[in-house]
Amino acid sequence: MNELFLFISRSRAFILFAILEIFALWCVYRFNNYGSAILFNTTSSLIAKSVKTQNSIIRYTKLNDINENLARENMRLNAQIAQLQNTISKDSSNLNLDSAFIGRYTLEYAEAINFTTNQRNNFITINKGSNDGIQPNMAVISATGVIGKVKMCSANMSLVTSILHSENLVSSKIKKTGKLGSVKWDGLNPREVELLYIDLYETIQKGDTIVTSDINSVFPGNIMVGRVKSVKKGQQFLNITLNLSTDFRNLSYVYVVKNSLKEEQNSLESTISNTKK
């Protein structure tokens, strides 16, 4: 206590000056309208900036939740679009497709937690596995197009063979003509793939859209693959380069496609194969 009194005694001049300075400022802003307005505007501006900064920090910390909610909503909307498309028959008889076909595909969203793009054979690790109903050979897509197919699963994670894999062929077609081909990566540019087996006489131009074919054993039909970048004549087929619709270097959320009729299809086709033998 004595030390406190000694400190006050030694600093009494400064303490008195500070008290008088505060009192003088209070008088200025209390009895002067102009000064009060300046103080009000200054404090309001500082408070507004502080609140804005605080809200920005809060929004940033919630980005993961926001992205996850967007992924869920996108999955739900994609499922609804697929069902609406499947109910519209392409047959002139206007035959309605049955409920089994309408509900054939369902989507399970997942997050890409690790991936490569600079190797000859690239893979993607997602945070969903067998506990979530994921199985090998299921198709994996994103909001922008084809990603790859599931190679193997653990309980909570899966390894996906990317389309950027030297042994991965994706059955595709030219959207405007329906001409079938296969998409394969040449191992060079992660933004480009090759469209193979398109005849020399086929009409195809720069900018044409390439999607998955309807006879694809892995992917549903009409999933975006990319757009034609260049077309050159080869010896037997056209040499076609595509710009991929998906930028694999910025991969985030993906969707695993569950085909509810896959086992039935495999069982039926294996029966035919065994009969031939």
C-alpha positions as CSV (number, residue, x, y, z in Angstrom):
1,M,0.0,0.0,0.0
2,N,2.9,2.4,0.8
3,E,4.4,1.7,-2.6
4,L,1.0,2.6,-4.2
5,F,1.0,5.9,-2.3
6,L,4.6,6.6,-3.3
7,F,3.8,5.9,-7.0
8,I,0.8,8.3,-6.9
9,S,3.0,10.9,-5.1
10,R,5.7,10.6,-7.7
11,S,3.3,10.7,-10.7
12,R,0.8,13.2,-9.3
13,A,1.6,15.8,-12.0
14,F,1.0,13.3,-14.8
15,I,-2.2,11.9,-13.2
16,L,-3.6,15.4,-12.7
17,F,-2.8,16.3,-16.3
18,A,-4.5,13.2,-17.6
19,I,-7.6,13.8,-15.5
20,L,-7.8,17.5,-16.7
21,E,-7.3,16.4,-20.3
22,I,-10.1,13.8,-20.1
23,F,-12.4,16.4,-18.5
24,A,-11.5,19.0,-21.1
25,L,-12.3,16.5,-24.0
26,W,-15.6,15.6,-22.2
27,C,-16.5,19.3,-22.0
28,V,-15.7,19.8,-25.7
29,Y,-17.9,16.9,-26.9
30,R,-20.6,17.5,-24.3
31,F,-21.2,21.2,-24.9
32,N,-20.2,21.4,-28.5
33,N,-22.5,20.0,-31.2
34,Y,-19.8,19.8,-33.8
35,G,-17.5,17.9,-31.5
36,S,-20.3,15.6,-30.5
37,A,-21.1,14.8,-34.2
38,I,-17.4,14.0,-34.9
39,L,-17.2,11.7,-31.9
40,F,-20.5,10.0,-32.8
41,N,-19.4,9.5,-36.5
42,T,-16.0,8.3,-35.5
43,T,-17.2,5.7,-32.9
44,S,-20.0,4.5,-35.2
45,S,-17.5,4.0,-38.0
46,L,-15.1,2.1,-35.8
47,I,-18.0,-0.1,-34.4
48,A,-19.2,-0.8,-37.9
49,K,-15.8,-1.9,-39.1
50,S,-15.3,-4.0,-36.0
51,V,-18.7,-5.8,-36.6
52,K,-17.9,-6.3,-40.3
53,T,-14.5,-7.8,-39.4
54,Q,-16.1,-10.1,-36.8
55,N,-18.8,-11.3,-39.3
56,S,-16.1,-12.0,-41.9
57,I,-14.2,-14.1,-39.5
58,I,-17.3,-16.0,-38.5
59,R,-18.2,-16.6,-42.2
60,Y,-14.7,-17.8,-42.9
61,T,-14.8,-20.3,-40.1
62,K,-18.1,-21.7,-41.4
63,L,-16.9,-22.2,-45.0
64,N,-16.6,-25.9,-44.6
65,D,-20.2,-26.2,-43.3
66,I,-21.4,-23.9,-46.1
67,N,-19.6,-26.0,-48.8
68,E,-21.0,-29.2,-47.3
69,N,-24.5,-27.9,-47.3
70,L,-24.1,-26.7,-50.9
71,A,-22.8,-30.2,-51.9
72,R,-25.9,-31.8,-50.2
73,E,-28.2,-29.4,-52.0
74,N,-26.5,-30.0,-55.3
75,M,-26.8,-33.7,-54.9
76,R,-30.6,-33.4,-54.1
77,L,-31.2,-31.2,-57.2
78,N,-29.2,-33.5,-59.4
79,A,-31.3,-36.4,-58.3
80,Q,-34.5,-34.5,-59.1
81,I,-33.2,-33.5,-62.5
82,A,-32.2,-37.1,-63.3
83,Q,-35.7,-38.3,-62.3
84,L,-37.4,-35.7,-64.4
85,Q,-35.2,-36.6,-67.4
86,N,-35.9,-40.2,-67.0
87,T,-39.6,-39.7,-67.0
88,I,-39.5,-38.1,-70.4
89,S,-39.4,-40.8,-73.0
90,K,-37.4,-40.3,-76.2
91,D,-39.7,-42.8,-77.9
92,S,-42.4,-41.3,-80.2
93,S,-44.9,-43.5,-78.5
94,N,-44.5,-41.4,-75.3
95,L,-44.0,-44.6,-73.3
96,N,-43.5,-43.7,-69.6
97,L,-40.5,-45.3,-68.0
98,D,-41.1,-47.4,-65.0
99,S,-40.3,-46.5,-61.4
100,A,-37.3,-49.0,-61.3
101,F,-35.5,-47.0,-64.0
102,I,-36.4,-43.7,-62.5
103,G,-34.9,-44.7,-59.2
104,R,-31.9,-46.5,-60.8
105,Y,-29.3,-43.9,-59.8
106,T,-28.7,-42.2,-56.4
107,L,-25.8,-40.0,-55.4
108,E,-23.6,-40.0,-52.3
109,Y,-21.6,-36.8,-51.8
110,A,-18.0,-37.1,-50.6
111,E,-15.0,-34.8,-50.1
112,A,-11.8,-35.3,-52.0
113,I,-9.3,-35.4,-49.2
114,N,-6.2,-36.2,-51.3
115,F,-5.5,-36.4,-55.0
116,T,-2.7,-36.2,-57.6
117,T,-2.6,-34.7,-61.1
118,N,1.0,-34.8,-62.1
119,Q,1.6,-38.6,-62.4
120,R,1.0,-41.0,-65.2
121,N,-1.7,-42.8,-63.1
122,N,-3.6,-40.5,-60.8
123,F,-5.8,-41.4,-57.9
124,I,-8.2,-39.6,-55.6
125,T,-9.0,-40.4,-52.0
126,I,-12.5,-39.6,-50.8
127,N,-13.8,-39.6,-47.2
128,K,-16.6,-42.1,-47.7
129,G,-16.2,-45.9,-47.7
130,S,-18.1,-49.2,-47.4
131,N,-19.8,-47.9,-44.2
132,D,-21.6,-45.4,-46.5
133,G,-22.5,-48.0,-49.1
134,I,-19.6,-47.3,-51.4
135,Q,-18.4,-50.2,-53.5
136,P,-15.6,-50.8,-56.1
137,N,-16.5,-49.8,-59.7
138,M,-19.0,-47.2,-58.8
139,A,-18.9,-44.0,-60.9
140,V,-17.6,-40.8,-59.4
141,I,-18.7,-37.4,-60.8
142,S,-18.7,-33.8,-59.8
143,A,-20.9,-30.8,-60.4
144,T,-18.8,-30.1,-63.5
145,G,-18.5,-33.6,-65.0
146,V,-16.8,-37.0,-65.0
147,I,-14.2,-37.7,-62.2
148,G,-13.4,-41.5,-62.3
149,K,-14.5,-44.8,-60.7
150,V,-14.0,-46.3,-57.3
151,K,-11.1,-48.8,-57.2
152,M,-11.1,-50.0,-53.6
153,C,-12.8,-49.1,-50.3
154,S,-12.0,-49.2,-46.6
155,A,-14.6,-48.7,-43.9
156,N,-14.5,-44.9,-44.1
157,M,-12.5,-44.0,-47.2
158,S,-12.3,-45.0,-50.9
159,L,-9.6,-44.8,-53.6
160,V,-10.8,-43.5,-56.9
161,T,-9.2,-44.1,-60.3
162,S,-9.1,-40.7,-61.8
163,I,-10.0,-40.1,-65.5
164,L,-6.4,-38.8,-65.5
165,H,-5.1,-42.5,-65.5
166,S,-3.4,-44.1,-68.4
167,E,-5.5,-47.2,-68.2
168,N,-8.9,-45.5,-67.7
169,L,-11.2,-45.5,-70.8
170,V,-14.6,-43.7,-70.6
171,S,-17.2,-44.6,-73.1
172,S,-18.4,-41.3,-74.6
173,K,-20.3,-39.8,-77.4
174,I,-20.5,-36.5,-79.4
175,K,-23.6,-34.9,-77.9
176,K,-25.0,-33.4,-81.1
177,T,-24.7,-36.6,-83.3
178,G,-24.6,-39.4,-80.8
179,K,-21.4,-40.9,-82.4
180,L,-19.6,-43.2,-79.9
181,G,-16.0,-43.0,-79.0
182,S,-13.7,-43.5,-75.9
183,V,-12.0,-40.8,-73.8
184,K,-8.5,-41.5,-72.6
185,W,-5.8,-39.4,-71.0
186,D,-2.4,-39.2,-72.7
187,G,-0.5,-38.6,-69.5
188,L,0.5,-35.0,-70.3
189,N,-1.8,-32.1,-69.6
190,P,-4.2,-32.6,-66.7
191,R,-6.7,-30.3,-68.4
192,E,-6.8,-32.3,-71.7
193,V,-7.8,-35.8,-72.8
194,E,-8.1,-37.5,-76.2
195,L,-11.4,-38.7,-77.9
196,L,-10.6,-41.9,-79.7
197,Y,-12.1,-44.0,-82.5
198,I,-14.1,-41.3,-84.3
199,D,-14.2,-41.9,-88.0
200,L,-12.5,-39.6,-90.5
201,Y,-15.8,-38.7,-92.2
202,E,-17.5,-37.7,-88.9
203,T,-18.6,-34.1,-88.6
204,I,-17.1,-32.6,-85.4
205,Q,-16.0,-29.1,-84.7
206,K,-14.1,-27.1,-82.1
207,G,-16.4,-26.4,-79.1
208,D,-18.6,-29.5,-79.6
209,T,-19.7,-31.1,-76.3
210,I,-18.6,-34.6,-75.4
211,V,-20.6,-36.6,-72.8
212,T,-20.7,-40.1,-71.4
213,S,-22.5,-42.6,-73.7
214,D,-25.8,-44.4,-72.9
215,I,-24.2,-47.8,-73.1
216,N,-21.6,-47.0,-70.5
217,S,-21.0,-49.8,-68.0
218,V,-19.9,-47.4,-65.2
219,F,-21.3,-43.9,-65.7
220,P,-24.9,-42.8,-66.4
221,G,-25.4,-41.4,-69.8
222,N,-25.0,-37.7,-70.7
223,I,-22.5,-36.8,-67.9
224,M,-20.3,-33.9,-69.1
225,V,-16.7,-34.9,-70.1
226,G,-15.4,-31.9,-72.0
227,R,-15.4,-29.8,-75.1
228,V,-13.5,-30.3,-78.3
229,K,-10.3,-28.2,-78.4
230,S,-8.8,-29.4,-81.7
231,V,-9.5,-31.8,-84.5
232,K,-6.9,-33.2,-86.9
233,K,-7.0,-36.1,-89.5
234,G,-5.1,-39.2,-88.7
235,Q,-4.5,-42.4,-90.7
236,Q,-7.7,-44.3,-89.6
237,F,-9.4,-41.9,-87.1
238,L,-9.6,-38.3,-86.2
239,N,-7.2,-37.0,-83.6
240,I,-9.4,-35.1,-81.2
241,T,-8.3,-33.3,-78.1
242,L,-10.8,-32.2,-75.5
243,N,-10.6,-29.6,-72.8
244,L,-11.9,-31.4,-69.6
245,S,-14.9,-29.8,-68.0
246,T,-13.5,-30.5,-64.6
247,D,-10.3,-28.8,-63.2
248,F,-8.8,-31.6,-61.2
249,R,-6.3,-29.3,-59.6
250,N,-9.2,-27.6,-57.7
251,L,-11.1,-30.7,-56.8
252,S,-13.3,-30.4,-53.7
253,Y,-16.6,-32.2,-53.4
254,V,-17.6,-35.2,-55.6
255,Y,-20.6,-37.5,-55.9
256,V,-20.5,-41.3,-56.0
257,V,-23.1,-42.8,-58.3
258,K,-25.0,-45.8,-56.9
259,N,-26.6,-47.9,-59.5
260,S,-29.4,-49.9,-57.8
261,L,-29.7,-52.3,-60.8
262,K,-26.0,-52.9,-61.3
263,E,-26.0,-56.3,-59.5
264,E,-29.0,-57.4,-61.5
265,Q,-27.4,-56.4,-64.7
266,N,-24.1,-58.1,-63.9
267,S,-25.9,-61.3,-62.8
268,L,-27.9,-61.4,-66.1
269,E,-24.8,-60.7,-68.3
270,S,-22.8,-63.3,-66.5
271,T,-25.5,-65.9,-67.1
272,I,-25.3,-65.2,-70.8
273,S,-21.5,-65.5,-70.7
274,N,-21.7,-68.8,-68.9
275,T,-24.3,-70.1,-71.5
276,K,-22.0,-69.3,-74.3
277,K,-19.2,-71.3,-72.7
